[in-house]
Amino acid sequence: MLRNRFFWIAAIAGLLLDRLTKLWVVKTMVLTIPPQETIVIPGILHWAYVINDGAAFGILSGSPILRWLSLIASVALMAWAWFGRRMLRWEQWGYGLVLSGALGNGIDRFVLGHVVDFIKVPFVYVPYPNPFPNFVWIQFPIFNLADVFINLGIICLLIGIYRTPDTPKNSN
């Protein structure tokens, strides 16, 4: 376990943050259709409690396969960190964050049958009337910290790919 300690730190910390924020949302916000929004930073960050029974962007909505994919990915990552080689530091952070996200959303899928989402980033401001009538404005989906951690993990893995490992210093 100490061999890939940053993997376990990232995985446990990310999972705890994800579970605590989702618990906070479920206990303090009301699930409505359309979702009620709490403005944190106007036009940049809002809270909006929704449930999602699919993957990103609602893909595979209602499919039971997602819970099993989360479980398989989580078990595979934990086995690799436990039994595999010592990972480079960026790999440890990256895979640990991906694991925290897969576990966080996987727990939701197994326990609740859906994922709790609440982070809304309404970056796109469409003035009325729309100055670009032929342009399709996209509303970014509402997400959670598990999704953030998966994306941060992928960024860490990409950094690790393009970063050369430290070479041992010559003692001469």
N, CA, C and O of each residue as an XYZ file, in Angstrom:
688
protein
N       0.820     -1.191      0.000
C       0.000      0.000      0.000
C       0.866      1.258      0.000
O       0.510      2.253     -0.631
N       1.991      1.221      0.698
C       2.869      2.377      0.740
C       3.566      2.613     -0.588
O       4.008      3.725     -0.878
N       3.664      1.559     -1.396
C       4.342      1.675     -2.683
C       3.653      2.724     -3.566
O       4.326      3.474     -4.273
N       2.337      2.779     -3.528
C       1.564      3.746     -4.306
C       0.708      4.610     -3.384
O      -0.500      4.741     -3.583
N       1.346      5.191     -2.381
C       0.609      5.892     -1.327
C      -0.190      7.090     -1.840
O      -1.268      7.372     -1.318
N       0.322      7.806     -2.863
C      -0.421      8.966     -3.371
C      -1.699      8.525     -4.082
O      -2.688      9.257     -4.098
N      -1.678      7.335     -4.664
C      -2.882      6.761     -5.261
C      -3.958      6.621     -4.190
O      -5.095      7.054     -4.380
N      -3.590      6.011     -3.059
C      -4.569      5.768     -1.990
C      -5.011      7.067     -1.331
O      -6.176      7.204     -0.956
N      -4.092      8.026     -1.184
C      -4.457      9.326     -0.606
C      -5.481     10.021     -1.490
O      -6.502     10.506     -1.004
N      -5.204     10.067     -2.797
C      -6.124     10.732     -3.730
C      -7.471     10.014     -3.755
O      -8.522     10.654     -3.759
N      -7.433      8.687     -3.773
C      -8.680      7.918     -3.857
C      -9.549      8.117     -2.613
O     -10.753      8.346     -2.729
N      -8.951      8.031     -1.440
C      -9.717      8.143     -0.194
C     -10.205      9.581      0.017
O     -11.366      9.803      0.362
N      -9.312     10.554     -0.191
C      -9.714     11.955     -0.005
C     -10.812     12.348     -0.990
O     -11.790     12.991     -0.607
N     -10.656     11.967     -2.245
C     -11.667     12.284     -3.252
C     -13.002     11.637     -2.952
O     -14.050     12.268     -3.088
N     -12.966     10.372     -2.543
C     -14.207      9.669     -2.219
C     -14.904     10.322     -1.022
O     -16.122     10.503     -1.043
N     -14.153     10.673      0.009
C     -14.758     11.329      1.175
C     -15.389     12.671      0.807
O     -16.508     12.967      1.226
N     -14.677     13.482      0.028
C     -15.235     14.769     -0.392
C     -16.496     14.585     -1.235
O     -17.478     15.306     -1.058
N     -16.466     13.622     -2.144
C     -17.633     13.365     -2.984
C     -18.826     12.927     -2.142
O     -19.929     13.446     -2.316
N     -18.621     11.985     -1.241
C     -19.721     11.469     -0.418
C     -20.276     12.560      0.500
O     -21.490     12.673      0.666
N     -19.392     13.361      1.094
C     -19.851     14.419      2.001
C     -20.652     15.487      1.262
O     -21.677     15.945      1.768
N     -20.201     15.891      0.074
C     -20.941     16.914     -0.665
C     -22.292     16.389     -1.131
O     -23.281     17.121     -1.097
N     -22.350     15.138     -1.566
C     -23.632     14.571     -1.998
C     -24.594     14.429     -0.821
O     -25.792     14.674     -0.966
N     -24.080     14.038      0.335
C     -24.906     13.954      1.538
C     -25.445     15.332      1.897
O     -26.617     15.471      2.246
N     -24.591     16.353      1.813
C     -25.008     17.732      2.086
C     -26.127     18.146      1.138
O     -27.115     18.740      1.570
N     -25.981     17.838     -0.151
C     -26.997     18.214     -1.136
C     -28.322     17.532     -0.838
O     -29.367     18.183     -0.831
N     -28.290     16.231     -0.593
C     -29.524     15.478     -0.346
C     -30.217     15.956      0.929
O     -31.446     15.984      0.986
N     -29.452     16.329      1.943
C     -30.029     16.751      3.223
C     -30.507     18.206      3.223
O     -31.406     18.557      3.987
N     -29.914     19.056      2.374
C     -30.236     20.476      2.467
C     -30.995     21.043      1.270
O     -31.565     22.130      1.366
N     -31.011     20.332      0.153
C     -31.679     20.860     -1.041
C     -32.900     20.015     -1.376
O     -32.967     18.834     -1.036
N     -33.859     20.634     -2.044
C     -35.091     19.954     -2.439
C     -34.972     19.565     -3.907
O     -34.583     20.379     -4.744
N     -35.308     18.321     -4.211
C     -35.287     17.834     -5.583
C     -36.574     18.258     -6.275
O     -37.651     17.772     -5.933
N     -36.471     19.164     -7.248
C     -37.642     19.663     -7.964
C     -37.394     19.592     -9.465
O     -36.254     19.500     -9.922
N     -38.482     19.636    -10.214
C     -38.394     19.698    -11.672
C     -39.166     20.927    -12.122
O     -40.374     20.978    -11.890
N     -38.550     21.914    -12.748
C     -37.119     22.037    -12.991
C     -36.371     22.294    -11.687
O     -36.966     22.728    -10.701
N     -35.067     22.026    -11.682
C     -34.316     22.172    -10.429
C     -34.241     23.626     -9.959
O     -34.071     24.550    -10.755
N     -34.372     23.796     -8.655
C     -34.172     25.118     -8.062
C     -32.672     25.373     -7.994
O     -31.890     24.474     -7.682
N     -32.292     26.582     -8.283
C     -30.868     26.918     -8.286
C     -30.523     27.845     -7.135
O     -31.272     28.768     -6.816
N     -29.390     27.588     -6.523
C     -28.814     28.483     -5.539
C     -27.593     29.107     -6.194
O     -26.663     28.403     -6.586
N     -27.596     30.412     -6.309
C     -26.490     31.101     -6.972
C     -25.348     31.273     -5.980
O     -25.506     31.896     -4.930
N     -24.199     30.712     -6.330
C     -23.003     30.853     -5.505
C     -22.170     32.020     -6.035
O     -21.846     32.945     -5.291
N     -21.829     31.973     -7.314
C     -21.152     33.064     -8.011
C     -21.986     33.323     -9.265
O     -22.008     32.487    -10.168
N     -22.667     34.455     -9.337
C     -23.596     34.698    -10.446
C     -22.960     34.467    -11.823
O     -21.895     35.002    -12.133
N     -23.638     33.664    -12.629
C     -23.187     33.386    -13.981
C     -22.016     32.437    -14.100
O     -21.614     32.082    -15.208
N     -21.457     32.018    -12.964
C     -20.283     31.142    -13.000
C     -20.531     29.832    -12.272
O     -20.219     28.766    -12.803
N     -21.088     29.889    -11.062
C     -21.276     28.685    -10.262
C     -22.614     28.728     -9.541
O     -22.888     29.648     -8.770
N     -23.439     27.728     -9.797
C     -24.733     27.591     -9.133
C     -24.839     26.164     -8.598
O     -24.205     25.249     -9.124
N     -25.640     25.981     -7.556
C     -25.995     24.641     -7.077
C     -27.391     24.337     -7.616
O     -28.285     25.179     -7.537
N     -27.575     23.155     -8.155
C     -28.884     22.738     -8.656
C     -28.968     21.223     -8.497
O     -28.297     20.485     -9.218
N     -29.782     20.759     -7.564
C     -29.893     19.335     -7.241
C     -30.704     18.611     -8.310
O     -31.885     18.893     -8.508
N     -30.052     17.674     -8.993
C     -30.715     16.822     -9.981
C     -30.221     15.388     -9.794
O     -29.194     15.151     -9.157
N     -30.956     14.447    -10.352
C     -30.497     13.065    -10.356
C     -30.270     12.641    -11.802
O     -30.953     13.104    -12.716
N     -29.306     11.760    -11.987
C     -28.918     11.312    -13.322
C     -28.795      9.791    -13.278
O     -27.978      9.246    -12.535
N     -29.616      9.111    -14.083
C     -29.513      7.653    -14.112
C     -28.706      7.174    -15.316
O     -28.751      5.998    -15.675
N     -27.966      8.097    -15.937
C     -27.110      7.745    -17.059
C     -25.668      8.106    -16.764
O     -25.306      8.418    -15.629
N     -24.861      8.059    -17.796
C     -23.464      8.474    -17.680
C     -23.374      9.941    -18.102
O     -24.368     10.666    -18.063
N     -22.191     10.366    -18.503
C     -21.997     11.756    -18.926
C     -22.976     12.116    -20.037
O     -23.170     11.355    -20.984
N     -23.587     13.289    -19.902
C     -24.545     13.813    -20.874
C     -25.770     12.897    -21.019
O     -26.452     12.938    -22.042
N     -26.050     12.072    -19.997
C     -27.223     11.200    -20.032
C     -27.066      9.964    -20.903
O     -28.051      9.281    -21.185
N     -25.847      9.667    -21.333
C     -25.611      8.482    -22.160
C     -25.967      7.231    -21.358
O     -25.698      7.168    -20.159
N     -26.559      6.254    -22.000
C     -26.982      4.989    -21.383
C     -27.948      5.205    -20.226
O     -27.915      4.471    -19.238
N     -28.787      6.191    -20.346
C     -29.736      6.509    -19.291
C     -30.594      5.290    -18.948
O     -31.178      4.666    -19.833
N     -30.662      4.964    -17.680
C     -31.471      3.860    -17.191
C     -30.832      2.489    -17.338
O     -31.436      1.493    -16.942
N     -29.644      2.408    -17.888
C     -28.995      1.116    -18.108
C     -28.315      0.617    -16.837
O     -27.564      1.363    -16.209
N     -28.568     -0.647    -16.446
C     -27.912     -1.188    -15.255
C     -26.428     -1.488    -15.483
O     -25.707     -1.781    -14.529
N     -25.976     -1.419    -16.707
C     -24.576     -1.742    -16.990
C     -23.619     -0.741    -16.353
O     -22.475     -1.084    -16.055
N     -24.080      0.502    -16.139
C     -23.191      1.528    -15.586
C     -22.698      1.171    -14.191
O     -21.533      1.404    -13.867
N     -23.568      0.610    -13.366
C     -23.128      0.263    -12.014
C     -22.043     -0.808    -12.053
O     -21.110     -0.791    -11.250
N     -22.178     -1.734    -12.991
C     -21.188     -2.809    -13.095
C     -19.889     -2.301    -13.700
O     -18.814     -2.761    -13.315
N     -19.963     -1.372    -14.628
C     -18.750     -0.766    -15.179
C     -17.985     -0.007    -14.101
O     -16.757     -0.070    -14.040
N     -18.721      0.716    -13.246
C     -18.077      1.425    -12.135
C     -17.379      0.450    -11.199
O     -16.252      0.691    -10.765
N     -18.053     -0.648    -10.893
C     -17.488     -1.646     -9.989
C     -16.252     -2.298    -10.596
O     -15.229     -2.425     -9.924
N     -16.335     -2.709    -11.850
C     -15.200     -3.364    -12.515
C     -14.010     -2.415    -12.601
O     -12.880     -2.812    -12.317
N     -14.256     -1.162    -12.991
C     -13.172     -0.172    -13.079
C     -12.538      0.055    -11.709
O     -11.315      0.142    -11.596
N     -13.362      0.152    -10.676
C     -12.846      0.397     -9.324
C     -12.000     -0.769     -8.823
O     -10.905     -0.566     -8.297
N     -12.500     -1.971     -8.985
C     -11.753     -3.157     -8.531
C     -10.451     -3.297     -9.315
O      -9.413     -3.619     -8.738
N     -10.499     -3.058    -10.622
C      -9.289     -3.168    -11.440
C      -8.236     -2.146    -11.009
O      -7.056     -2.480    -10.897
N      -8.660     -0.899    -10.765
C      -7.702      0.123    -10.333
C      -7.101     -0.202     -8.966
O      -5.900     -0.030     -8.758
N      -7.933     -0.673     -8.038
C      -7.412     -1.021     -6.710
C      -6.449     -2.198     -6.788
O      -5.419     -2.198     -6.114
N      -6.772     -3.202     -7.601
C      -5.886     -4.363     -7.751
C      -4.557     -3.942     -8.373
O      -3.493     -4.404     -7.960
N      -4.629     -3.068     -9.361
C      -3.398     -2.618    -10.006
C      -2.516     -1.850     -9.025
O      -1.301     -2.047     -8.999
N      -3.115     -0.981     -8.224
C      -2.337     -0.210     -7.257
C      -1.771     -1.102     -6.163
O      -0.681     -0.843     -5.653
N      -2.498     -2.146     -5.798
C      -2.062     -3.025     -4.715
C      -0.998     -4.023     -5.180
O       0.026     -4.206     -4.522
N      -1.255     -4.662     -6.318
C      -0.387     -5.748     -6.774
C       0.577     -5.351     -7.883
O       1.560     -6.053     -8.123
N       0.317     -4.255     -8.554
C       1.125     -3.865     -9.710
C       2.411     -3.170     -9.323
O       2.796     -3.110     -8.155
N       3.056     -2.650    -10.342
C       4.325     -1.940    -10.157
C       4.104     -0.628     -9.413
O       2.977     -0.156     -9.261
N       5.202     -0.063     -8.961
C       5.120      1.268     -8.364
C       4.891      2.259     -9.494
O       5.674      2.334    -10.441
N       3.818      3.009     -9.381
C       3.477      3.986    -10.414
C       4.274      5.266    -10.202
O       4.705      5.573     -9.091
N       4.458      6.004    -11.289
C       5.040      7.329    -11.179
C       4.056      8.229    -10.425
O       2.863      7.930    -10.359
N       4.547      9.309     -9.870
C       3.706     10.146     -9.008
C       2.470     10.687     -9.738
O       1.375     10.659     -9.178
N       2.622     11.175    -10.970
C       1.466     11.686    -11.713
C       0.461     10.578    -11.977
O      -0.746     10.820    -11.971
N       0.945      9.371    -12.208
C       0.044      8.235    -12.396
C      -0.717      7.926    -11.112
O      -1.916      7.648    -11.143
N      -0.023      7.976     -9.998
C      -0.686      7.705     -8.721
C      -1.811      8.699     -8.467
O      -2.924      8.306     -8.118
N      -1.524      9.983     -8.641
C      -2.568     10.999     -8.434
C      -3.690     10.810     -9.439
O      -4.868     10.868     -9.083
N      -3.324     10.584    -10.694
C      -4.332     10.446    -11.742
C      -5.244      9.251    -11.536
O      -6.466      9.398    -11.535
N      -4.671      8.079    -11.363
C      -5.497      6.886    -11.177
C      -6.253      6.918     -9.854
O      -7.367      6.400     -9.764
N      -5.655      7.521     -8.828
C      -6.354      7.651     -7.551
C      -7.585      8.534     -7.663
O      -8.633      8.219     -7.100
N      -7.463      9.637     -8.389
C      -8.613     10.518     -8.586
C      -9.684      9.854     -9.445
O     -10.877      9.996     -9.174
N      -9.261      9.129    -10.481
C     -10.235      8.399    -11.309
C     -10.966      7.365    -10.445
O     -12.180      7.200    -10.567
N     -10.230      6.675     -9.578
C     -10.870      5.700     -8.688
C     -11.868      6.378     -7.763
O     -12.967      5.859     -7.566
N     -11.516      7.518     -7.194
C     -12.449      8.189     -6.281
C     -13.745      8.548     -6.999
O     -14.827      8.417     -6.426
N     -13.648      8.999     -8.241
C     -14.846      9.331     -9.007
C     -15.659      8.105     -9.375
O     -16.886      8.115     -9.279
N     -14.977      7.047     -9.798
C     -15.689      5.816    -10.161
C     -16.390      5.219     -8.938
O     -17.528      4.761     -9.035
N     -15.714      5.226     -7.797
C     -16.337      4.714     -6.565
C     -17.496      5.604     -6.118
O     -18.556      5.100     -5.744
N     -17.303      6.914     -6.155
C     -18.345      7.836     -5.702
C     -19.624      7.692     -6.503
O     -20.708      7.582     -5.930
N     -19.509      7.691     -7.830
C     -20.698      7.530     -8.657
C     -21.204      6.089     -8.636
O     -22.408      5.854     -8.735
N     -20.296      5.129     -8.509
C     -20.706      3.726     -8.426
C     -21.523      3.440     -7.174
O     -22.507      2.702     -7.224
N     -21.118      4.018     -6.058
C     -21.884      3.849     -4.811
C     -23.284      4.406     -4.990
O     -24.263      3.778     -4.587
N     -23.383      5.588     -5.596
C     -24.707      6.170     -5.871
C     -25.552      5.216     -6.716
O     -26.725      4.988     -6.421
N     -24.953      4.665     -7.758
C     -25.721      3.789     -8.662
C     -26.202      2.527     -7.970
O     -27.327      2.083     -8.200
N     -25.362      1.944     -7.124
C     -25.763      0.724     -6.423
C     -26.780      1.002     -5.321
O     -27.739      0.248     -5.158
N     -26.575      2.079     -4.564
C     -27.433      2.358     -3.411
C     -28.726      3.062     -3.817
O     -29.808      2.701     -3.353
N     -28.609      4.071     -4.689
C     -29.772      4.892     -5.030
C     -30.399      4.556     -6.380
O     -31.568      4.864     -6.614
N     -29.643      3.935     -7.256
C     -30.128      3.668     -8.606
C     -29.908      4.842     -9.549
O     -30.306      4.784    -10.713
N     -29.278      5.907     -9.060
C     -28.967      7.090     -9.861
C     -27.813      7.836     -9.187
O     -27.416      7.513     -8.068
N     -27.290      8.826     -9.883
C     -26.197      9.639     -9.357
C     -26.746     11.004     -8.960
O     -27.577     11.577     -9.665
N     -26.278     11.516     -7.834
C     -26.659     12.852     -7.363
C     -25.702     13.865     -7.991
O     -24.489     13.796     -7.788
N     -26.258     14.801     -8.751
C     -25.482     15.877     -9.368
C     -25.966     17.209     -8.810
O     -27.131     17.341     -8.438
N     -25.071     18.204     -8.750
C     -25.477     19.480     -8.159
C     -24.662     20.682     -8.597
O     -25.033     21.808     -8.265
N     -23.575     20.500     -9.321
C     -22.732     21.631     -9.708
C     -23.138     22.091    -11.103
O     -23.080     21.325    -12.065
N     -23.547     23.346    -11.197
C     -23.953     23.901    -12.482
C     -23.055     25.092    -12.787
O     -22.878     25.984    -11.956
N     -22.495     25.093    -13.981
C     -21.629     26.198    -14.398
C     -22.236     26.858    -15.633
O     -21.957     26.455    -16.762
N     -23.069     27.874    -15.411
C     -23.750     28.537    -16.535
C     -22.875     29.597    -17.200
O     -23.196     30.785    -17.179
N     -21.760     29.147    -17.792
C     -20.829     30.093    -18.414
C     -21.449     30.840    -19.586
O     -21.110     31.995    -19.843
N     -22.351     30.186    -20.288
C     -22.888     30.772    -21.514
C     -24.027     31.710    -21.160
O     -25.032     31.310    -20.571
N     -23.845     32.957    -21.532
C     -24.885     33.956    -21.326
C     -25.473     34.273    -22.694
O     -24.764     34.736    -23.587
N     -26.749     34.028    -22.854
C     -27.416     34.301    -24.119
C     -28.278     35.543    -23.943
O     -29.332     35.478    -23.311
N     -27.842     36.679    -24.494
C     -28.659     37.890    -24.372
C     -29.930     37.750    -25.197
O     -29.979     37.006    -26.176
N     -30.940     38.470    -24.785
C     -32.188     38.426    -25.546
C     -32.374     39.749    -26.270
O     -32.251     40.786    -25.619
N     -32.655     39.794    -27.534
C     -32.738     38.652    -28.440
C     -31.348     38.113    -28.755
O     -30.352     38.826    -28.637
N     -31.293     36.867    -29.150
C     -30.040     36.194    -29.452
C     -29.348     36.883    -30.634
O     -29.902     36.926    -31.733
N     -28.134     37.426    -30.415
C     -27.443     38.127    -31.505
C     -26.942     37.178    -32.596
O     -26.619     37.618    -33.700
N     -26.876     35.892    -32.297
C     -26.393     34.900    -33.252
C     -27.461     33.834    -33.435
O     -27.329     32.742    -32.881
N     -28.509     34.112    -34.192
C     -29.632     33.182    -34.276
C     -29.285     31.832    -34.897
O     -30.006     30.859    -34.674
N     -28.211     31.746    -35.662
C     -27.836     30.478    -36.271
C     -26.866     29.676    -35.401
O     -26.479     28.564    -35.759
N     -26.482     30.240    -34.273
C     -25.545     29.561    -33.378
C     -26.319     28.759    -32.343
O     -27.266     29.259    -31.735
N     -25.913     27.526    -32.149
C     -26.576     26.669    -31.166
C     -25.862     26.833    -29.827
O     -24.676     26.527    -29.706
N     -26.588     27.316    -28.830
C     -26.026     27.489    -27.505
C     -26.180     26.181    -26.740
O     -27.254     25.581    -26.741
N     -25.122     25.746    -26.095
C     -25.136     24.477    -25.372
C     -25.138     24.758    -23.878
O     -24.312     25.519    -23.374
N     -26.073     24.137    -23.182
C     -26.104     24.227    -21.721
C     -25.251     23.092    -21.171
O     -25.565     21.922    -21.387
N     -24.187     23.424    -20.468
C     -23.305     22.397    -19.926
C     -24.061     21.599    -18.882
O     -24.806     22.180    -18.092
N     -23.891     20.284    -18.855
C     -24.656     19.466    -17.900
C     -24.265     19.738    -16.449
O     -23.167     20.214    -16.160
N     -25.180     19.428    -15.562
C     -24.940     19.528    -14.126
C     -24.157     18.286    -13.721
O     -24.433     17.192    -14.212
N     -23.183     18.447    -12.832
C     -22.288     17.350    -12.487
C     -21.996     17.358    -10.996
O     -22.609     18.121    -10.250
N     -21.059     16.510    -10.549
C     -20.717     16.410     -9.133
C     -19.201     16.330     -8.965
O     -18.463     16.359     -9.950
N     -18.739     16.230     -7.726
C     -17.296     16.177     -7.482
C     -16.656     14.910     -8.031
O     -15.493     14.941     -8.433
N     -17.381     13.799     -8.059
C     -16.828     12.568     -8.629
C     -16.451     12.809    -10.089
O     -15.399     12.361    -10.544
N     -17.305     13.512    -10.818
C     -17.009     13.839    -12.213
C     -15.785     14.749    -12.317
O     -14.952     14.584    -13.208
N     -15.688     15.699    -11.405
C     -14.532     16.597    -11.382
C     -13.254     15.791    -11.143
O     -12.245     16.007    -11.815
N     -13.300     14.871    -10.193
C     -12.107     14.079     -9.869
C     -11.695     13.173    -11.024
O     -10.502     12.996    -11.270
N     -12.653     12.603    -11.729
C     -12.319     11.776    -12.898
C     -11.596     12.629    -13.937
O     -10.588     12.202    -14.500
N     -12.103     13.822    -14.190
C     -11.461     14.699    -15.175
C     -10.094     15.192    -14.708
O      -9.160     15.269    -15.507
N      -9.967     15.525    -13.432
C      -8.657     15.918    -12.900
C      -7.669     14.756    -12.985
O      -6.489     14.954    -13.276
N      -8.162     13.542    -12.730
C      -7.315     12.358    -12.847
C      -6.802     12.172    -14.261
O      -5.631     11.844    -14.457
N      -7.652     12.373    -15.240
C      -7.235     12.256    -16.642
C      -6.198     13.322    -16.974
O      -5.241     13.051    -17.699
N      -6.380     14.527    -16.451
C      -5.397     15.591    -16.670
C      -4.055     15.199    -16.057
O      -3.010     15.389    -16.678
N      -4.079     14.657    -14.848
C      -2.832     14.199    -14.210
C      -2.156     13.115    -15.052
O      -0.935     13.127    -15.211
N      -2.937     12.183    -15.591
C      -2.368     11.124    -16.421
C      -1.756     11.693    -17.696
O      -0.699     11.238    -18.132
N      -2.409     12.679    -18.294
C      -1.850     13.319    -19.493
C      -0.554     14.060    -19.170
O       0.401     14.018    -19.946
N      -0.524     14.732    -18.034
C       0.714     15.400    -17.612
C       1.807     14.361    -17.431
O       2.946     14.572    -17.847
N       1.463     13.237    -16.810
C       2.435     12.173    -16.591
C       2.985     11.589    -17.877
O       4.148     11.190    -17.936
N       2.160     11.539    -18.900
C       2.617     11.011    -20.185
C       3.665     11.927    -20.810
O       4.663     11.460    -21.358
N       3.433     13.221    -20.722
C       4.307     14.176    -21.390
C       5.446     14.692    -20.514
O       6.306     15.440    -20.978
N       5.443     14.301    -19.288
C       6.510     14.733    -18.381
C       7.529     13.619    -18.288
O       7.179     12.464    -18.043
N       8.784     13.962    -18.482
C       9.827     12.941    -18.394
C      10.118     12.650    -16.935
O      10.165     13.568    -16.117
N      10.315     11.380    -16.598
C      10.621     11.061    -15.196
C      11.964     11.646    -14.778
O      12.881     11.807    -15.584
N      12.043     11.950    -13.514
C      13.299     12.498    -12.979
C      14.397     11.451    -13.111
O      14.191     10.275    -12.813
N      15.565     11.896    -13.562
C      16.695     10.979    -13.664
C      17.542     11.094    -12.408
O      17.665     12.177    -11.834
N      18.125      9.986    -11.982
C      18.965     10.047    -10.772
C      20.154     10.973    -10.996
O      20.743     10.990    -12.077
N      20.497     11.734     -9.977
C      21.614     12.669    -10.073
C      22.927     11.908     -9.899
O      23.036     10.983     -9.095
N      23.887     12.320    -10.659
C      25.214     11.711    -10.594
C      25.921     12.200     -9.328
O      25.976     13.403     -9.072
N      26.446     11.292     -8.559
C      27.065     11.664     -7.276
C      28.487     12.160     -7.447
O      29.120     12.534     -6.460
N      29.013     12.177     -8.667
C      30.392     12.642     -8.882
C      30.497     14.110     -8.710
O      31.583     14.672     -8.853
